[in-house]
Amino acid sequence: MISILANSNYWLHDLSPFIWEFPGDFAHWGPGGIRWYGISYLLGFVSAYLLLLKYFKCKRSPYDQDQVMNLMTFQVIGVLIGGRVGYLLLYQGEKFITDPLSIFRVWEGGMASHGGFIGVFLATLWYANRSGQNIKPIGDLIVSVVPPGLCFGRIANFINGELWGRTTQVEWGVLFPKSPDFALGIARHPSQLYAAVLEGFLPFCFVQWRFWRSSITSKYPGHLAGEFLIFYAIARILNEFFREPDASLLAGMTRGQFYSLFLFIAGIGVIYWARKSRSLPQEGSK
């Protein structure tokens, strides 16, 4: 194995999942330290908070600092619970049934973006009902700040050396020590980085462009939320062609592709709902 890897031109993944490990005996407790994955979530929440404050200062949102904090509290709960429960139900159903307490062992890994979307939707619906607001404009604001968190999360997946891609011979292939064929010197696509761009960076550029450079959020509240769901679904389906399936296939598709079809359909439905329920102009307006 050593000779094979020594003669390989591929980059050997040797990044630590920890930004700081607990010293001594504390290293064996729980998460074992501060992980990049946790930092990625923190960065995602902070970036969302700062963007929402910017919207208020630029008069593109009615939410001041206190209201942003209330909204973010609901979103944090939705992301964390939805992402964790979604992963166990959508990808580890049998494990969840036999070991339900695994839901609390988040340091073992396991968050699903599709579950996170469901959690965010339910949290937003909850917030809208409690505050007596229309969910559609809130949804537009939320989807405009979600992509940075997705990007940071995929970068953290790469640092962790998890969710690696399919085998490849491209020169930028990576040797992941946790992959089953690592000892053979077989490289894999760094699909986590592809996902950071496809599922995070590009959707962010798109929704920010639509948010600032068009009247879509005022003309059709909720429309941007639907556009984001469609954009993300397409991006996720494309990236899954490079990512090694981490669970059994469904209808001949990876689970990421299969679940993304429902996001795509949901996006179309949200756009239809937004355009159909557009507020009629007041009498006398032109």
Buried (B, 14 or more C-beta within 10 A) or exposed (E): EEEEBEEBEBEBBEEEBBEEBBEEEEEEEEBBBBBBBBBBBEBBBBBBBEBBBEBBEEEBBEBEEEBBEEBBEBBBBBBBBBBBBBBBBBBBEEEBEEEEEBBEEBBEBBBBBBBBBBBBBBBBBBBBEEEEBEBBBBBBBBBBBBBBBBBBBBBBBBBBBBBBBEBBEEEEBBBBEEBEEBEEBBBBBBBBBBBBBBBBBBBBEBBBEBBEEEEBBEEBBBBBBBBBBBBBBBBBBBBBEBBBBEEEEBEEBBBBBBBBBBBBEBBBEBBEBBEEEEEEEEEEEE
